[in-house]
């Protein structure tokens, strides 16, 4: 009796195991045959998003260039040129304006306009002669470029050598010297770079005008072809782009 019971239990176990195996196999088949979901959603065509446009920024309006100082009178002073042009000083000098309707100033070291204020001092007489020549020249040639004026002296004169910028000045120490750039044939108001750029006719007129004011000597470039009385118009190296006017001693204020 006990043996029969054990045999029945064994059959039940076998049937149960078989049933479980069939169920597992059926489940595996069902899983395998089911449509497989994709690993990631299908990519949809990209839709270009509108790029926000940056706000338009208007550039600030350019500041108007200051008008040349054509009305302020130059303060008259009793200037004194002390010593020699190459070893002297200036007492009660007058500053040449940076610009007028008849001329501009040019800084030969920084190569820009206007020239720095401390490079534009001379005796009262020199400043007035330079302005007078520029005004007369402009009146006769209103369509020509304005005269470009370079260095005069420092506020109190004295050394104006290389330490103030190449190539420096051996003279320009007592307020009686002024550099005037030759007018350019192309009409540009800046120093000529080559002798071929010089308007010789207008440059010769400037030489003649300064001679008429009583200039003691005018140095011109050896390649310019500019002429005058040999004791008063002399060729000098490094003057092919400007003439150098010197007033006589005693012509101070």
C-alpha positions as a Python dict, from the first residue, in 0.01 Angstrom:
ca = {
    (1, 'X'): (0, 0, 0),
    (2, 'X'): (278, 239, 93),
    (3, 'X'): (466, 151, -229),
    (4, 'X'): (164, 235, -445),
    (5, 'X'): (127, 569, -278),
    (6, 'X'): (487, 659, -344),
    (7, 'X'): (451, 564, -708),
    (8, 'X'): (148, 792, -747),
    (9, 'X'): (328, 1084, -593),
    (10, 'X'): (619, 1038, -832),
    (11, 'X'): (387, 1044, -1130),
    (12, 'X'): (224, 1365, -1007),
    (13, 'X'): (566, 1526, -973),
    (14, 'X'): (667, 1421, -1323),
    (15, 'X'): (342, 1551, -1471),
    (16, 'X'): (379, 1875, -1283),
    (17, 'X'): (736, 1926, -1400),
    (18, 'X'): (634, 1846, -1756),
    (19, 'X'): (347, 2092, -1739),
    (20, 'X'): (575, 2363, -1607),
    (21, 'X'): (828, 2296, -1883),
    (22, 'X'): (557, 2319, -2150),
    (23, 'X'): (428, 2644, -2002),
    (24, 'X'): (775, 2795, -1994),
    (25, 'X'): (842, 2692, -2353),
    (26, 'X'): (512, 2838, -2465),
    (27, 'X'): (592, 3164, -2293),
    (28, 'X'): (934, 3181, -2459),
    (29, 'X'): (782, 3120, -2801),
    (30, 'X'): (524, 3390, -2740),
    (31, 'X'): (790, 3636, -2638),
    (32, 'X'): (1009, 3550, -2934),
    (33, 'X'): (727, 3579, -3183),
    (34, 'X'): (592, 3908, -3043),
    (35, 'X'): (690, 4219, -3244),
    (36, 'X'): (1001, 4368, -3091),
    (37, 'X'): (976, 4723, -2980),
    (38, 'X'): (1251, 4940, -3121),
    (39, 'X'): (1536, 5040, -2888),
    (40, 'X'): (1461, 5409, -2942),
    (41, 'X'): (1174, 5599, -3092),
    (42, 'X'): (1210, 5656, -3467),
    (43, 'X'): (1373, 5980, -3545),
    (44, 'X'): (1135, 6236, -3674),
    (45, 'X'): (1249, 6479, -3937),
    (46, 'X'): (1417, 6767, -3759),
    (47, 'X'): (1220, 7082, -3766),
    (48, 'X'): (1440, 7391, -3795),
    (49, 'X'): (1360, 7629, -3519),
    (50, 'X'): (1370, 7993, -3609),
    (51, 'X'): (1687, 8156, -3483),
    (52, 'X'): (1603, 8462, -3280),
    (53, 'X'): (1750, 8762, -3452),
    (54, 'X'): (1981, 8979, -3246),
    (55, 'X'): (1849, 9324, -3175),
    (56, 'X'): (1985, 9579, -3421),
    (57, 'X'): (2225, 9812, -3253),
    (58, 'X'): (2275, 10139, -3429),
    (59, 'X'): (2631, 10272, -3406),
    (60, 'X'): (2655, 10596, -3216),
    (61, 'X'): (2660, 10901, -3431),
    (62, 'X'): (3010, 11027, -3492),
    (63, 'X'): (3093, 11330, -3288),
    (64, 'X'): (3135, 11634, -3507),
    (65, 'X'): (3490, 11748, -3554),
    (66, 'X'): (3559, 12070, -3367),
    (67, 'X'): (3571, 12368, -3594),
    (68, 'X'): (3909, 12537, -3627),
    (69, 'X'): (3962, 12813, -3377),
    (70, 'X'): (3942, 13107, -3614),
    (71, 'X'): (3812, 13374, -3381),
    (72, 'X'): (4010, 13360, -3057),
    (73, 'X'): (4270, 13637, -3072),
    (74, 'X'): (4630, 13554, -2997),
    (75, 'X'): (4744, 13722, -2680),
    (76, 'X'): (5012, 13973, -2766),
    (77, 'X'): (5325, 13951, -2551),
    (78, 'X'): (5660, 14119, -2535),
    (79, 'X'): (5862, 13809, -2616),
    (80, 'X'): (6238, 13791, -2582),
    (81, 'X'): (6462, 13557, -2780),
    (82, 'X'): (6767, 13498, -2561),
    (83, 'X'): (7095, 13372, -2701),
    (84, 'X'): (7140, 13195, -3033),
    (85, 'X'): (6901, 12960, -3218),
    (86, 'X'): (7127, 12667, -3129),
    (87, 'X'): (7199, 12775, -2770),
    (88, 'X'): (6924, 12994, -2630),
    (89, 'X'): (6593, 13020, -2453),
    (90, 'X'): (6255, 13190, -2496),
    (91, 'X'): (6100, 13438, -2255),
    (92, 'X'): (5725, 13514, -2265),
    (93, 'X'): (5668, 13307, -2575),
    (94, 'X'): (5342, 13282, -2771),
    (95, 'X'): (5180, 12954, -2869),
    (96, 'X'): (5081, 12904, -3231),
    (97, 'X'): (4718, 12783, -3256),
    (98, 'X'): (4671, 12418, -3350),
    (99, 'X'): (4470, 12505, -3660),
    (100, 'X'): (4314, 12793, -3843),
    (101, 'X'): (4130, 12830, -4171),
    (102, 'X'): (4461, 12908, -4340),
    (103, 'X'): (4688, 12641, -4185),
    (104, 'X'): (4716, 12315, -3995),
    (105, 'X'): (4994, 12196, -3765),
    (106, 'X'): (5176, 11864, -3796),
    (107, 'X'): (5359, 11658, -3534),
    (108, 'X'): (5673, 11520, -3704),
    (109, 'X'): (5733, 11261, -3431),
    (110, 'X'): (5383, 11118, -3391),
    (111, 'X'): (5310, 11185, -3759),
    (112, 'X'): (4967, 11329, -3700),
    (113, 'X'): (4779, 11656, -3686),
    (114, 'X'): (4771, 11872, -3482),
    (115, 'X'): (5116, 11912, -3343),
    (116, 'X'): (5144, 11887, -2965),
    (117, 'X'): (5109, 12220, -2789),
    (118, 'X'): (5456, 12223, -2636),
    (119, 'X'): (5617, 12209, -2981),
    (120, 'X'): (5444, 12525, -3111),
    (121, 'X'): (5596, 12817, -2920),
    (122, 'X'): (5779, 13115, -3063),
    (123, 'X'): (5828, 13484, -3019),
    (124, 'X'): (5523, 13700, -3071),
    (125, 'X'): (5671, 13827, -3398),
    (126, 'X'): (5745, 13478, -3537),
    (127, 'X'): (5394, 13352, -3464),
    (128, 'X'): (5234, 13656, -3626),
    (129, 'X'): (5456, 13632, -3934),
    (130, 'X'): (5376, 13263, -3982),
    (131, 'X'): (5003, 13329, -3949),
    (132, 'X'): (5024, 13632, -4179),
    (133, 'X'): (5204, 13436, -4453),
    (134, 'X'): (4955, 13150, -4423),
    (135, 'X'): (4662, 13390, -4444),
    (136, 'X'): (4801, 13569, -4751),
    (137, 'X'): (4882, 13240, -4923),
    (138, 'X'): (4534, 13106, -4853),
    (139, 'X'): (4372, 13422, -4980),
    (140, 'X'): (4553, 13391, -5313),
    (141, 'X'): (4504, 13013, -5343),
    (142, 'X'): (4172, 12927, -5177),
    (143, 'X'): (4158, 12593, -5357),
    (144, 'X'): (4509, 12489, -5260),
    (145, 'X'): (4586, 12283, -4949),
    (146, 'X'): (4638, 12480, -4631),
    (147, 'X'): (4993, 12531, -4519),
    (148, 'X'): (5115, 12259, -4280),
    (149, 'X'): (5333, 12399, -4001),
    (150, 'X'): (5569, 12181, -3801),
    (151, 'X'): (5788, 12260, -3500),
    (152, 'X'): (5870, 12605, -3362),
    (153, 'X'): (6025, 12597, -3013),
    (154, 'X'): (5939, 12459, -2671),
    (155, 'X'): (5747, 12686, -2425),
    (156, 'X'): (6064, 12826, -2270),
    (157, 'X'): (6299, 12738, -2552),
    (158, 'X'): (6617, 12549, -2482),
    (159, 'X'): (6730, 12212, -2611),
    (160, 'X'): (6504, 12055, -2875),
    (161, 'X'): (6731, 11765, -2967),
    (162, 'X'): (6685, 11394, -3022),
    (163, 'X'): (6545, 11325, -2677),
    (164, 'X'): (6230, 11505, -2790),
    (165, 'X'): (6195, 11275, -3089),
    (166, 'X'): (6405, 11185, -3392),
    (167, 'X'): (6576, 11341, -3564),
    (168, 'X'): (6562, 11635, -3327),
    (169, 'X'): (6661, 11995, -3389),
    (170, 'X'): (7006, 12146, -3350),
    (171, 'X'): (6842, 12489, -3337),
    (172, 'X'): (6478, 12594, -3260),
    (173, 'X'): (6591, 12702, -2914),
    (174, 'X'): (6500, 13071, -2881),
    (175, 'X'): (6167, 13109, -3061),
    (176, 'X'): (6298, 13241, -3395),
    (177, 'X'): (6273, 12921, -3604),
    (178, 'X'): (5974, 12755, -3770),
    (179, 'X'): (5936, 12454, -4000),
    (180, 'X'): (5690, 12490, -4287),
    (181, 'X'): (5608, 12185, -4500),
    (182, 'X'): (5605, 12225, -4876),
    (183, 'X'): (5258, 12218, -5035),
    (184, 'X'): (5183, 11886, -5201),
    (185, 'X'): (5083, 11862, -5566),
    (186, 'X'): (4807, 11613, -5475),
    (187, 'X'): (4645, 11861, -5235),
    (188, 'X'): (4683, 11650, -4920),
    (189, 'X'): (4742, 11856, -4607),
    (190, 'X'): (5037, 11662, -4471),
    (191, 'X'): (5412, 11660, -4534),
    (192, 'X'): (5537, 11528, -4868),
    (193, 'X'): (5726, 11201, -4846),
    (194, 'X'): (5919, 11246, -5168),
    (195, 'X'): (6046, 11546, -5362),
    (196, 'X'): (5827, 11436, -5654),
    (197, 'X'): (5517, 11513, -5442),
    (198, 'X'): (5609, 11880, -5394),
    (199, 'X'): (5425, 12155, -5577),
    (200, 'X'): (5737, 12355, -5662),
    (201, 'X'): (5552, 12662, -5784),
    (202, 'X'): (5358, 12703, -5459),
    (203, 'X'): (5664, 12611, -5252),
    (204, 'X'): (5870, 12880, -5423),
    (205, 'X'): (5592, 13128, -5352),
    (206, 'X'): (5616, 13043, -4980),
    (207, 'X'): (5992, 13102, -4990),
    (208, 'X'): (5935, 13440, -5153),
    (209, 'X'): (5664, 13536, -4904),
    (210, 'X'): (5888, 13462, -4604),
    (211, 'X'): (6175, 13652, -4763),
    (212, 'X'): (5944, 13953, -4797),
    (213, 'X'): (5869, 13943, -4422),
    (214, 'X'): (6237, 13991, -4338),
    (215, 'X'): (6347, 13632, -4272),
    (216, 'X'): (6719, 13617, -4200),
    (217, 'X'): (6766, 13277, -4364),
    (218, 'X'): (6549, 13004, -4516),
    (219, 'X'): (6685, 12652, -4537),
    (220, 'X'): (6549, 12439, -4822),
    (221, 'X'): (6614, 12084, -4936),
    (222, 'X'): (6906, 12031, -5175),
    (223, 'X'): (6680, 11838, -5416),
    (224, 'X'): (6386, 12080, -5422),
    (225, 'X'): (6520, 12326, -5677),
    (226, 'X'): (6395, 12620, -5469),
    (227, 'X'): (6596, 12938, -5504),
    (228, 'X'): (6653, 13283, -5362),
    (229, 'X'): (6936, 13517, -5264),
    (230, 'X'): (7222, 13277, -5181),
    (231, 'X'): (7299, 13447, -4851),
    (232, 'X'): (6938, 13402, -4740),
    (233, 'X'): (6813, 13083, -4914),
    (234, 'X'): (7046, 12795, -4844),
    (235, 'X'): (7028, 12424, -4921),
    (236, 'X'): (7053, 12200, -4616),
    (237, 'X'): (7030, 11822, -4573),
    (238, 'X'): (6710, 11675, -4422),
    (239, 'X'): (6500, 11961, -4560),
    (240, 'X'): (6355, 11799, -4870),
    (241, 'X'): (6005, 11795, -4718),
    (242, 'X'): (6001, 12131, -4538),
    (243, 'X'): (6156, 12476, -4539),
    (244, 'X'): (6306, 12619, -4223),
    (245, 'X'): (6243, 12988, -4160),
    (246, 'X'): (6463, 13183, -3919),
    (247, 'X'): (6402, 13542, -3815),
    (248, 'X'): (6695, 13771, -3737),
    (249, 'X'): (6805, 13826, -3379),
    (250, 'X'): (6633, 14122, -3220),
    (251, 'X'): (6297, 14052, -3386),
    (252, 'X'): (6136, 13930, -3067),
    (253, 'X'): (5809, 14090, -2963),
}
